[in-house]
Amino acid sequence: MKKILFLATLLLSISCFAQSNYTQYAQDRINQYKHLTDKIETLENVVRLKGLVSKAIENENYDLACKAQSKIYDLTMKAQIRDMIQVSKDQKDAYCSVQKYSLLNN
């Protein structure tokens, strides 16, 4: 009888432990999904803004190109996309320097 009671107690404690581990695992997966969803939304915004930068450069509107590229840089920093951060910063610096130069000539 003591063995059965001991086994029942052991099984109950194991099941409680397994349940808490599963709950933590499920919560971790939900958090990972939310993080990846946010990253995808950020990348969608970057793609839209990149199109705006291209149009602004075609129309020689470097003020708009500078603002849009600055926003792209901020978004890549927020999303922590390491391989895009330096490229977007370099492009931001280039477009903003052209914008400042064009303002001086007007």
Biopython code that builds the backbone (N, CA, C, O; Angstrom):
import numpy as np
from Bio.PDB.StructureBuilder import StructureBuilder

atoms = [
    (1, "MET", "N", (0.823, -1.184, 0.000)),
    (1, "MET", "CA", (0.000, 0.000, 0.000)),
    (1, "MET", "C", (0.879, 1.264, 0.000)),
    (1, "MET", "O", (0.590, 2.240, -0.693)),
    (2, "LYS", "N", (1.953, 1.218, 0.793)),
    (2, "LYS", "CA", (2.853, 2.369, 0.838)),
    (2, "LYS", "C", (3.524, 2.586, -0.514)),
    (2, "LYS", "O", (3.762, 3.721, -0.928)),
    (3, "LYS", "N", (3.826, 1.477, -1.198)),
    (3, "LYS", "CA", (4.453, 1.598, -2.518)),
    (3, "LYS", "C", (3.502, 2.254, -3.508)),
    (3, "LYS", "O", (3.917, 3.091, -4.309)),
    (4, "ILE", "N", (2.242, 1.883, -3.458)),
    (4, "ILE", "CA", (1.247, 2.466, -4.370)),
    (4, "ILE", "C", (1.085, 3.951, -4.078)),
    (4, "ILE", "O", (1.028, 4.763, -5.001)),
    (5, "LEU", "N", (1.011, 4.307, -2.812)),
    (5, "LEU", "CA", (0.890, 5.713, -2.433)),
    (5, "LEU", "C", (2.127, 6.497, -2.873)),
    (5, "LEU", "O", (2.017, 7.618, -3.369)),
    (6, "PHE", "N", (3.296, 5.900, -2.689)),
    (6, "PHE", "CA", (4.542, 6.544, -3.116)),
    (6, "PHE", "C", (4.563, 6.745, -4.635)),
    (6, "PHE", "O", (4.925, 7.817, -5.118)),
    (7, "LEU", "N", (4.174, 5.711, -5.381)),
    (7, "LEU", "CA", (4.143, 5.815, -6.842)),
    (7, "LEU", "C", (3.125, 6.846, -7.312)),
    (7, "LEU", "O", (3.383, 7.593, -8.255)),
    (8, "ALA", "N", (1.981, 6.886, -6.662)),
    (8, "ALA", "CA", (0.953, 7.864, -7.030)),
    (8, "ALA", "C", (1.462, 9.285, -6.791)),
    (8, "ALA", "O", (1.259, 10.170, -7.622)),
    (9, "THR", "N", (2.113, 9.493, -5.668)),
    (9, "THR", "CA", (2.673, 10.811, -5.360)),
    (9, "THR", "C", (3.766, 11.180, -6.357)),
    (9, "THR", "O", (3.844, 12.321, -6.813)),
    (10, "LEU", "N", (4.591, 10.224, -6.685)),
    (10, "LEU", "CA", (5.665, 10.456, -7.652)),
    (10, "LEU", "C", (5.104, 10.803, -9.026)),
    (10, "LEU", "O", (5.569, 11.745, -9.668)),
    (11, "LEU", "N", (4.115, 10.053, -9.476)),
    (11, "LEU", "CA", (3.504, 10.319, -10.784)),
    (11, "LEU", "C", (2.811, 11.676, -10.813)),
    (11, "LEU", "O", (2.874, 12.383, -11.819)),
    (12, "LEU", "N", (2.157, 12.038, -9.729)),
    (12, "LEU", "CA", (1.491, 13.333, -9.655)),
    (12, "LEU", "C", (2.507, 14.471, -9.739)),
    (12, "LEU", "O", (2.281, 15.452, -10.446)),
    (13, "SER", "N", (3.615, 14.347, -9.028)),
    (13, "SER", "CA", (4.628, 15.405, -9.070)),
    (13, "SER", "C", (5.285, 15.489, -10.442)),
    (13, "SER", "O", (5.590, 16.582, -10.920)),
    (14, "ILE", "N", (5.505, 14.342, -11.077)),
    (14, "ILE", "CA", (6.089, 14.342, -12.426)),
    (14, "ILE", "C", (5.133, 14.985, -13.419)),
    (14, "ILE", "O", (5.560, 15.753, -14.281)),
    (15, "SER", "N", (3.845, 14.680, -13.307)),
    (15, "SER", "CA", (2.877, 15.260, -14.245)),
    (15, "SER", "C", (2.761, 16.764, -14.051)),
    (15, "SER", "O", (2.606, 17.497, -15.028)),
    (16, "CYS", "N", (2.832, 17.241, -12.809)),
    (16, "CYS", "CA", (2.799, 18.688, -12.562)),
    (16, "CYS", "C", (4.030, 19.362, -13.158)),
    (16, "CYS", "O", (3.934, 20.434, -13.756)),
    (17, "PHE", "N", (5.180, 18.729, -12.991)),
    (17, "PHE", "CA", (6.419, 19.266, -13.547)),
    (17, "PHE", "C", (6.358, 19.292, -15.071)),
    (17, "PHE", "O", (6.759, 20.276, -15.692)),
    (18, "ALA", "N", (5.862, 18.223, -15.672)),
    (18, "ALA", "CA", (5.755, 18.154, -17.129)),
    (18, "ALA", "C", (4.787, 19.208, -17.640)),
    (18, "ALA", "O", (5.026, 19.818, -18.682)),
    (19, "GLN", "N", (3.692, 19.428, -16.913)),
    (19, "GLN", "CA", (2.711, 20.436, -17.324)),
    (19, "GLN", "C", (3.331, 21.830, -17.299)),
    (19, "GLN", "O", (3.116, 22.620, -18.217)),
    (20, "SER", "N", (4.098, 22.136, -16.256)),
    (20, "SER", "CA", (4.712, 23.463, -16.182)),
    (20, "SER", "C", (5.762, 23.636, -17.278)),
    (20, "SER", "O", (5.901, 24.727, -17.831)),
    (21, "ASN", "N", (6.503, 22.572, -17.598)),
    (21, "ASN", "CA", (7.472, 22.650, -18.692)),
    (21, "ASN", "C", (6.773, 22.873, -20.021)),
    (21, "ASN", "O", (7.239, 23.666, -20.839)),
    (22, "TYR", "N", (5.659, 22.185, -20.248)),
    (22, "TYR", "CA", (4.917, 22.358, -21.496)),
    (22, "TYR", "C", (4.351, 23.767, -21.584)),
    (22, "TYR", "O", (4.374, 24.379, -22.652)),
    (23, "THR", "N", (3.845, 24.283, -20.475)),
    (23, "THR", "CA", (3.300, 25.637, -20.466)),
    (23, "THR", "C", (4.394, 26.646, -20.802)),
    (23, "THR", "O", (4.169, 27.571, -21.583)),
    (24, "GLN", "N", (5.564, 26.474, -20.220)),
    (24, "GLN", "CA", (6.686, 27.371, -20.508)),
    (24, "GLN", "C", (7.113, 27.255, -21.968)),
    (24, "GLN", "O", (7.403, 28.262, -22.613)),
    (25, "TYR", "N", (7.152, 26.040, -22.485)),
    (25, "TYR", "CA", (7.512, 25.814, -23.882)),
    (25, "TYR", "C", (6.506, 26.501, -24.803)),
    (25, "TYR", "O", (6.886, 27.157, -25.773)),
    (26, "ALA", "N", (5.219, 26.345, -24.491)),
    (26, "ALA", "CA", (4.181, 26.970, -25.315)),
    (26, "ALA", "C", (4.308, 28.488, -25.271)),
    (26, "ALA", "O", (4.167, 29.150, -26.299)),
    (27, "GLN", "N", (4.572, 29.042, -24.096)),
    (27, "GLN", "CA", (4.730, 30.490, -23.973)),
    (27, "GLN", "C", (5.956, 30.975, -24.746)),
    (27, "GLN", "O", (5.910, 32.030, -25.380)),
    (28, "ASP", "N", (7.035, 30.225, -24.697)),
    (28, "ASP", "CA", (8.236, 30.577, -25.461)),
    (28, "ASP", "C", (7.960, 30.570, -26.957)),
    (28, "ASP", "O", (8.421, 31.454, -27.679)),
    (29, "ARG", "N", (7.219, 29.592, -27.420)),
    (29, "ARG", "CA", (6.881, 29.507, -28.847)),
    (29, "ARG", "C", (5.989, 30.679, -29.264)),
    (29, "ARG", "O", (6.160, 31.232, -30.351)),
    (30, "ILE", "N", (5.047, 31.054, -28.413)),
    (30, "ILE", "CA", (4.175, 32.196, -28.711)),
    (30, "ILE", "C", (5.004, 33.473, -28.794)),
    (30, "ILE", "O", (4.815, 34.281, -29.704)),
    (31, "ASN", "N", (5.916, 33.655, -27.854)),
    (31, "ASN", "CA", (6.780, 34.842, -27.877)),
    (31, "ASN", "C", (7.660, 34.870, -29.124)),
    (31, "ASN", "O", (7.867, 35.927, -29.720)),
    (32, "GLN", "N", (8.171, 33.714, -29.514)),
    (32, "GLN", "CA", (8.991, 33.630, -30.721)),
    (32, "GLN", "C", (8.160, 33.979, -31.953)),
    (32, "GLN", "O", (8.635, 34.682, -32.844)),
    (33, "TYR", "N", (6.933, 33.494, -32.006)),
    (33, "TYR", "CA", (6.037, 33.796, -33.126)),
    (33, "TYR", "C", (5.761, 35.298, -33.204)),
    (33, "TYR", "O", (5.802, 35.885, -34.285)),
    (34, "LYS", "N", (5.481, 35.915, -32.060)),
    (34, "LYS", "CA", (5.221, 37.360, -32.037)),
    (34, "LYS", "C", (6.447, 38.141, -32.510)),
    (34, "LYS", "O", (6.325, 39.098, -33.275)),
    (35, "HIS", "N", (7.617, 37.729, -32.054)),
    (35, "HIS", "CA", (8.857, 38.407, -32.454)),
    (35, "HIS", "C", (9.076, 38.292, -33.964)),
    (35, "HIS", "O", (9.423, 39.274, -34.620)),
    (36, "LEU", "N", (8.875, 37.103, -34.508)),
    (36, "LEU", "CA", (9.064, 36.910, -35.948)),
    (36, "LEU", "C", (8.010, 37.661, -36.753)),
    (36, "LEU", "O", (8.309, 38.180, -37.828)),
    (37, "THR", "N", (6.784, 37.723, -36.246)),
    (37, "THR", "CA", (5.733, 38.484, -36.919)),
    (37, "THR", "C", (6.095, 39.965, -36.956)),
    (37, "THR", "O", (5.919, 40.620, -37.983)),
    (38, "ASP", "N", (6.596, 40.494, -35.849)),
    (38, "ASP", "CA", (7.035, 41.895, -35.815)),
    (38, "ASP", "C", (8.171, 42.137, -36.799)),
    (38, "ASP", "O", (8.209, 43.172, -37.466)),
    (39, "LYS", "N", (9.092, 41.190, -36.892)),
    (39, "LYS", "CA", (10.220, 41.335, -37.807)),
    (39, "LYS", "C", (9.744, 41.337, -39.257)),
    (39, "LYS", "O", (10.262, 42.096, -40.077)),
    (40, "ILE", "N", (8.768, 40.497, -39.579)),
    (40, "ILE", "CA", (8.220, 40.459, -40.940)),
    (40, "ILE", "C", (7.536, 41.777, -41.268)),
    (40, "ILE", "O", (7.713, 42.307, -42.365)),
    (41, "GLU", "N", (6.752, 42.318, -40.329)),
    (41, "GLU", "CA", (6.099, 43.609, -40.558)),
    (41, "GLU", "C", (7.136, 44.711, -40.766)),
    (41, "GLU", "O", (6.950, 45.590, -41.608)),
    (42, "THR", "N", (8.209, 44.665, -40.014)),
    (42, "THR", "CA", (9.277, 45.652, -40.171)),
    (42, "THR", "C", (9.909, 45.543, -41.551)),
    (42, "THR", "O", (10.164, 46.558, -42.199)),
    (43, "LEU", "N", (10.162, 44.326, -42.001)),
    (43, "LEU", "CA", (10.749, 44.129, -43.330)),
    (43, "LEU", "C", (9.796, 44.575, -44.436)),
    (43, "LEU", "O", (10.238, 45.101, -45.458)),
    (44, "GLU", "N", (8.496, 44.370, -44.244)),
    (44, "GLU", "CA", (7.522, 44.861, -45.224)),
    (44, "GLU", "C", (7.593, 46.380, -45.322)),
    (44, "GLU", "O", (7.541, 46.937, -46.418)),
    (45, "ASN", "N", (7.709, 47.044, -44.187)),
    (45, "ASN", "CA", (7.837, 48.504, -44.189)),
    (45, "ASN", "C", (9.129, 48.945, -44.863)),
    (45, "ASN", "O", (9.142, 49.943, -45.584)),
    (46, "VAL", "N", (10.206, 48.217, -44.638)),
    (46, "VAL", "CA", (11.487, 48.544, -45.274)),
    (46, "VAL", "C", (11.362, 48.450, -46.787)),
    (46, "VAL", "O", (11.871, 49.310, -47.506)),
    (47, "VAL", "N", (10.692, 47.415, -47.276)),
    (47, "VAL", "CA", (10.530, 47.243, -48.728)),
    (47, "VAL", "C", (9.717, 48.396, -49.310)),
    (47, "VAL", "O", (10.065, 48.936, -50.360)),
    (48, "ARG", "N", (8.631, 48.772, -48.630)),
    (48, "ARG", "CA", (7.822, 49.904, -49.115)),
    (48, "ARG", "C", (8.648, 51.193, -49.143)),
    (48, "ARG", "O", (8.612, 51.944, -50.118)),
    (49, "LEU", "N", (9.383, 51.435, -48.073)),
    (49, "LEU", "CA", (10.193, 52.649, -48.008)),
    (49, "LEU", "C", (11.310, 52.643, -49.041)),
    (49, "LEU", "O", (11.676, 53.694, -49.569)),
    (50, "LYS", "N", (11.851, 51.473, -49.330)),
    (50, "LYS", "CA", (12.914, 51.384, -50.341)),
    (50, "LYS", "C", (12.372, 51.795, -51.707)),
    (50, "LYS", "O", (13.066, 52.451, -52.485)),
    (51, "GLY", "N", (11.123, 51.404, -51.998)),
    (51, "GLY", "CA", (10.485, 51.852, -53.237)),
    (51, "GLY", "C", (10.320, 53.362, -53.258)),
    (51, "GLY", "O", (10.516, 54.001, -54.291)),
    (52, "LEU", "N", (9.959, 53.930, -52.114)),
    (52, "LEU", "CA", (9.817, 55.380, -52.007)),
    (52, "LEU", "C", (11.159, 56.076, -52.211)),
    (52, "LEU", "O", (11.223, 57.122, -52.857)),
    (53, "VAL", "N", (12.215, 55.510, -51.672)),
    (53, "VAL", "CA", (13.559, 56.080, -51.861)),
    (53, "VAL", "C", (13.920, 56.083, -53.342)),
    (53, "VAL", "O", (14.446, 57.071, -53.854)),
    (54, "SER", "N", (13.641, 54.984, -54.026)),
    (54, "SER", "CA", (13.962, 54.896, -55.460)),
    (54, "SER", "C", (13.210, 55.954, -56.257)),
    (54, "SER", "O", (13.790, 56.618, -57.116)),
    (55, "LYS", "N", (11.919, 56.111, -55.971)),
    (55, "LYS", "CA", (11.119, 57.131, -56.674)),
    (55, "LYS", "C", (11.630, 58.535, -56.359)),
    (55, "LYS", "O", (11.701, 59.391, -57.242)),
    (56, "ALA", "N", (11.982, 58.763, -55.102)),
    (56, "ALA", "CA", (12.474, 60.086, -54.712)),
    (56, "ALA", "C", (13.779, 60.414, -55.426)),
    (56, "ALA", "O", (13.986, 61.556, -55.836)),
    (57, "ILE", "N", (14.651, 59.441, -55.578)),
    (57, "ILE", "CA", (15.918, 59.676, -56.278)),
    (57, "ILE", "C", (15.669, 59.922, -57.757)),
    (57, "ILE", "O", (16.315, 60.779, -58.361)),
    (58, "GLU", "N", (14.732, 59.173, -58.350)),
    (58, "GLU", "CA", (14.387, 59.400, -59.763)),
    (58, "GLU", "C", (13.909, 60.828, -59.978)),
    (58, "GLU", "O", (14.213, 61.447, -60.998)),
    (59, "ASN", "N", (13.153, 61.350, -59.004)),
    (59, "ASN", "CA", (12.623, 62.711, -59.109)),
    (59, "ASN", "C", (13.560, 63.753, -58.498)),
    (59, "ASN", "O", (13.197, 64.922, -58.372)),
    (60, "GLU", "N", (14.757, 63.327, -58.123)),
    (60, "GLU", "CA", (15.767, 64.188, -57.512)),
    (60, "GLU", "C", (15.251, 64.898, -56.262)),
    (60, "GLU", "O", (15.607, 66.045, -55.992)),
    (61, "ASN", "N", (14.412, 64.202, -55.511)),
    (61, "ASN", "CA", (13.897, 64.719, -54.245)),
    (61, "ASN", "C", (14.716, 64.077, -53.121)),
    (61, "ASN", "O", (14.291, 63.099, -52.505)),
    (62, "TYR", "N", (15.885, 64.641, -52.870)),
    (62, "TYR", "CA", (16.802, 64.041, -51.908)),
    (62, "TYR", "C", (16.372, 64.265, -50.462)),
    (62, "TYR", "O", (16.797, 63.535, -49.567)),
    (63, "ASP", "N", (15.534, 65.268, -50.232)),
    (63, "ASP", "CA", (14.989, 65.460, -48.889)),
    (63, "ASP", "C", (14.118, 64.262, -48.511)),
    (63, "ASP", "O", (14.253, 63.706, -47.421)),
    (64, "LEU", "N", (13.227, 63.871, -49.419)),
    (64, "LEU", "CA", (12.370, 62.708, -49.177)),
    (64, "LEU", "C", (13.196, 61.425, -49.102)),
    (64, "LEU", "O", (12.928, 60.559, -48.270)),
    (65, "ALA", "N", (14.193, 61.303, -49.965)),
    (65, "ALA", "CA", (15.056, 60.116, -49.948)),
    (65, "ALA", "C", (15.795, 60.010, -48.617)),
    (65, "ALA", "O", (15.928, 58.919, -48.062)),
    (66, "CYS", "N", (16.268, 61.128, -48.112)),
    (66, "CYS", "CA", (16.973, 61.140, -46.826)),
    (66, "CYS", "C", (16.044, 60.721, -45.693)),
    (66, "CYS", "O", (16.421, 59.913, -44.844)),
    (67, "LYS", "N", (14.828, 61.270, -45.679)),
    (67, "LYS", "CA", (13.877, 60.930, -44.616)),
    (67, "LYS", "C", (13.478, 59.461, -44.674)),
    (67, "LYS", "O", (13.428, 58.786, -43.646)),
    (68, "ALA", "N", (13.195, 58.968, -45.871)),
    (68, "ALA", "CA", (12.785, 57.570, -46.015)),
    (68, "ALA", "C", (13.929, 56.625, -45.660)),
    (68, "ALA", "O", (13.719, 55.610, -44.996)),
    (69, "GLN", "N", (15.138, 56.960, -46.102)),
    (69, "GLN", "CA", (16.279, 56.098, -45.793)),
    (69, "GLN", "C", (16.611, 56.146, -44.305)),
    (69, "GLN", "O", (17.068, 55.150, -43.743)),
    (70, "SER", "N", (16.390, 57.280, -43.667)),
    (70, "SER", "CA", (16.587, 57.364, -42.214)),
    (70, "SER", "C", (15.609, 56.451, -41.485)),
    (70, "SER", "O", (15.962, 55.800, -40.502)),
    (71, "LYS", "N", (14.382, 56.414, -41.979)),
    (71, "LYS", "CA", (13.378, 55.521, -41.388)),
    (71, "LYS", "C", (13.761, 54.055, -41.618)),
    (71, "LYS", "O", (13.577, 53.218, -40.734)),
    (72, "ILE", "N", (14.290, 53.752, -42.797)),
    (72, "ILE", "CA", (14.754, 52.385, -43.077)),
    (72, "ILE", "C", (15.854, 52.004, -42.098)),
    (72, "ILE", "O", (15.857, 50.894, -41.564)),
    (73, "TYR", "N", (16.776, 52.907, -41.864)),
    (73, "TYR", "CA", (17.864, 52.633, -40.919)),
    (73, "TYR", "C", (17.309, 52.366, -39.519)),
    (73, "TYR", "O", (17.737, 51.431, -38.843)),
    (74, "ASP", "N", (16.352, 53.195, -39.093)),
    (74, "ASP", "CA", (15.748, 52.994, -37.771)),
    (74, "ASP", "C", (15.055, 51.635, -37.673)),
    (74, "ASP", "O", (15.156, 50.948, -36.657)),
    (75, "LEU", "N", (14.351, 51.258, -38.738)),
    (75, "LEU", "CA", (13.639, 49.973, -38.730)),
    (75, "LEU", "C", (14.601, 48.785, -38.714)),
    (75, "LEU", "O", (14.355, 47.796, -38.024)),
    (76, "THR", "N", (15.691, 48.881, -39.469)),
    (76, "THR", "CA", (16.654, 47.772, -39.465)),
    (76, "THR", "C", (17.355, 47.661, -38.111)),
    (76, "THR", "O", (17.697, 46.561, -37.678)),
    (77, "MET", "N", (17.567, 48.781, -37.453)),
    (77, "MET", "CA", (18.133, 48.743, -36.100)),
    (77, "MET", "C", (17.144, 48.094, -35.137)),
    (77, "MET", "O", (17.522, 47.265, -34.309)),
    (78, "LYS", "N", (15.870, 48.482, -35.255)),
    (78, "LYS", "CA", (14.837, 47.931, -34.376)),
    (78, "LYS", "C", (14.709, 46.424, -34.566)),
    (78, "LYS", "O", (14.593, 45.678, -33.593)),
    (79, "ALA", "N", (14.730, 45.978, -35.819)),
    (79, "ALA", "CA", (14.574, 44.549, -36.110)),
    (79, "ALA", "C", (15.875, 43.777, -35.911)),
    (79, "ALA", "O", (15.885, 42.547, -35.965)),
    (80, "GLN", "N", (16.959, 44.489, -35.682)),
    (80, "GLN", "CA", (18.279, 43.884, -35.470)),
    (80, "GLN", "C", (18.687, 42.976, -36.630)),
    (80, "GLN", "O", (19.089, 41.828, -36.438)),
    (81, "ILE", "N", (18.570, 43.525, -37.834)),
    (81, "ILE", "CA", (18.981, 42.803, -39.039)),
    (81, "ILE", "C", (20.410, 43.246, -39.330)),
    (81, "ILE", "O", (20.649, 44.222, -40.041)),
    (82, "ARG", "N", (21.343, 42.507, -38.766)),
    (82, "ARG", "CA", (22.741, 42.944, -38.740)),
    (82, "ARG", "C", (23.348, 43.190, -40.115)),
    (82, "ARG", "O", (24.120, 44.134, -40.284)),
    (83, "ASP", "N", (23.018, 42.366, -41.092)),
    (83, "ASP", "CA", (23.653, 42.540, -42.399)),
    (83, "ASP", "C", (23.080, 43.724, -43.167)),
    (83, "ASP", "O", (23.676, 44.152, -44.155)),
    (84, "MET", "N", (21.949, 44.262, -42.743)),
    (84, "MET", "CA", (21.352, 45.409, -43.423)),
    (84, "MET", "C", (21.643, 46.730, -42.722)),
    (84, "MET", "O", (21.472, 47.794, -43.318)),
    (85, "ILE", "N", (22.073, 46.680, -41.481)),
    (85, "ILE", "CA", (22.245, 47.910, -40.704)),
    (85, "ILE", "C", (23.307, 48.812, -41.320)),
    (85, "ILE", "O", (23.054, 49.997, -41.536)),
    (86, "GLN", "N", (24.477, 48.281, -41.603)),
    (86, "GLN", "CA", (25.564, 49.109, -42.134)),
    (86, "GLN", "C", (25.232, 49.638, -43.522)),
    (86, "GLN", "O", (25.527, 50.792, -43.834)),
    (87, "VAL", "N", (24.621, 48.806, -44.355)),
    (87, "VAL", "CA", (24.254, 49.241, -45.710)),
    (87, "VAL", "C", (23.243, 50.375, -45.635)),
    (87, "VAL", "O", (23.385, 51.379, -46.333)),
    (88, "SER", "N", (22.223, 50.224, -44.795)),
    (88, "SER", "CA", (21.208, 51.272, -44.703)),
    (88, "SER", "C", (21.788, 52.548, -44.096)),
    (88, "SER", "O", (21.376, 53.648, -44.463)),
    (89, "LYS", "N", (22.738, 52.412, -43.175)),
    (89, "LYS", "CA", (23.384, 53.602, -42.605)),
    (89, "LYS", "C", (24.218, 54.322, -43.661)),
    (89, "LYS", "O", (24.172, 55.549, -43.755)),
    (90, "ASP", "N", (24.975, 53.576, -44.450)),
    (90, "ASP", "CA", (25.783, 54.186, -45.504)),
    (90, "ASP", "C", (24.901, 54.905, -46.521)),
    (90, "ASP", "O", (25.221, 56.015, -46.947)),
    (91, "GLN", "N", (23.793, 54.275, -46.910)),
    (91, "GLN", "CA", (22.888, 54.904, -47.869)),
    (91, "GLN", "C", (22.235, 56.139, -47.268)),
    (91, "GLN", "O", (22.069, 57.150, -47.950)),
    (92, "LYS", "N", (21.863, 56.061, -45.991)),
    (92, "LYS", "CA", (21.276, 57.224, -45.318)),
    (92, "LYS", "C", (22.267, 58.378, -45.318)),
    (92, "LYS", "O", (21.904, 59.509, -45.638)),
    (93, "ASP", "N", (23.510, 58.101, -44.962)),
    (93, "ASP", "CA", (24.529, 59.154, -44.944)),
    (93, "ASP", "C", (24.723, 59.759, -46.333)),
    (93, "ASP", "O", (24.879, 60.973, -46.467)),
    (94, "ALA", "N", (24.714, 58.917, -47.360)),
    (94, "ALA", "CA", (24.903, 59.406, -48.730)),
    (94, "ALA", "C", (23.736, 60.294, -49.164)),
    (94, "ALA", "O", (23.952, 61.394, -49.671)),
    (95, "TYR", "N", (22.507, 59.825, -48.969)),
    (95, "TYR", "CA", (21.339, 60.599, -49.409)),
    (95, "TYR", "C", (21.192, 61.886, -48.609)),
    (95, "TYR", "O", (20.813, 62.919, -49.160)),
    (96, "CYS", "N", (21.486, 61.832, -47.318)),
    (96, "CYS", "CA", (21.349, 63.034, -46.501)),
    (96, "CYS", "C", (22.442, 64.056, -46.820)),
    (96, "CYS", "O", (22.208, 65.261, -46.728)),
    (97, "SER", "N", (23.627, 63.584, -47.191)),
    (97, "SER", "CA", (24.670, 64.542, -47.576)),
    (97, "SER", "C", (24.338, 65.188, -48.914)),
    (97, "SER", "O", (24.607, 66.374, -49.107)),
    (98, "VAL", "N", (23.758, 64.428, -49.842)),
    (98, "VAL", "CA", (23.321, 65.015, -51.118)),
    (98, "VAL", "C", (22.201, 66.009, -50.858)),
    (98, "VAL", "O", (22.144, 67.064, -51.490)),
    (99, "GLN", "N", (21.309, 65.675, -49.929)),
    (99, "GLN", "CA", (20.209, 66.577, -49.591)),
    (99, "GLN", "C", (20.753, 67.885, -49.026)),
    (99, "GLN", "O", (20.285, 68.958, -49.406)),
    (100, "LYS", "N", (21.732, 67.813, -48.126)),
    (100, "LYS", "CA", (22.319, 69.025, -47.549)),
    (100, "LYS", "C", (23.032, 69.843, -48.621)),
    (100, "LYS", "O", (22.953, 71.072, -48.624)),
    (101, "TYR", "N", (23.725, 69.166, -49.523)),
    (101, "TYR", "CA", (24.422, 69.855, -50.606)),
    (101, "TYR", "C", (23.424, 70.554, -51.525)),
    (101, "TYR", "O", (23.652, 71.691, -51.940)),
    (102, "SER", "N", (22.315, 69.876, -51.845)),
    (102, "SER", "CA", (21.323, 70.482, -52.739)),
    (102, "SER", "C", (20.625, 71.659, -52.065)),
    (102, "SER", "O", (20.227, 72.603, -52.748)),
    (103, "LEU", "N", (20.466, 71.626, -50.742)),
    (103, "LEU", "CA", (19.875, 72.761, -50.035)),
    (103, "LEU", "C", (20.813, 73.966, -50.056)),
    (103, "LEU", "O", (20.352, 75.107, -50.103)),
    (104, "LEU", "N", (22.123, 73.726, -50.022)),
    (104, "LEU", "CA", (23.085, 74.825, -50.062)),
    (104, "LEU", "C", (23.110, 75.502, -51.426)),
    (104, "LEU", "O", (23.367, 76.702, -51.519)),
    (105, "ASN", "N", (22.848, 74.746, -52.478)),
    (105, "ASN", "CA", (22.897, 75.295, -53.827)),
    (105, "ASN", "C", (21.611, 75.997, -54.231)),
    (105, "ASN", "O", (21.578, 76.671, -55.261)),
    (106, "ASN", "N", (20.568, 75.858, -53.456)),
    (106, "ASN", "CA", (19.285, 76.519, -53.811)),
    (106, "ASN", "C", (19.165, 77.868, -53.207)),
    (106, "ASN", "O", (18.158, 78.546, -53.406)),
]
sb = StructureBuilder()
sb.init_structure("model")
sb.init_model(0)
sb.init_chain("A")
sb.init_seg("    ")
for serial, (resi, resn, name, xyz) in enumerate(atoms, 1):
    if name == "N":
        sb.init_residue(resn, " ", resi, " ")
    sb.init_atom(name, np.array(xyz, "f"), 0.0, 1.0, " ", f" {name:<3s}", serial, name[0])
structure = sb.get_structure()
